[in-house]
Amino acid sequence: MIEKHLEITNSTGLHARPASNLVENASKFKSKITIEKEGRSVDAKSILGILSLGANKGSRIRLTTEGEDEEQAAQELIDLLNSFVE
């Protein structure tokens, strides 16, 4: 299992397009992928889950990957989240 703490730097947070991109990329992996904000954890492969977190700019999240491709999943999703700068 890999856990990584990140800060949302995108001016709009994890809403609409960034959330959709995250779900699309997370769905490529077999690993279980979750995102947690303030003690609430959601499946990163669920658009409704991601949107329900209300992760705005400056929010601290924890990305967790667990499974056979967890390392690749973690790295790609971290890179993706860090690329959401507007």
Phi, psi and omega in degrees: 000137179240132176237136179221131177265132183224158173247135178285121182253349179294135183298333179261000181071202180268070180236154175045252187298312179300320179295318179297317178297319180297313180297316179301315181287320179297326183292346178287342187258151178278336182297154171282128183233124179233155174235131181240137175222124178051045176082357179255124184248136179227158176288124181290355178263008181244115180298319179295322177298312181299312181297326182291343178291332183062044182279099180270175177304133180092350178294142175261129179234162174238122177263127179235130175237140180212119179151189187294333180243031185300322181294313179295318179299312181301312183296315181294320181287325174297313178301318180296311180300322179287342180275349181280068179244122179239000000 
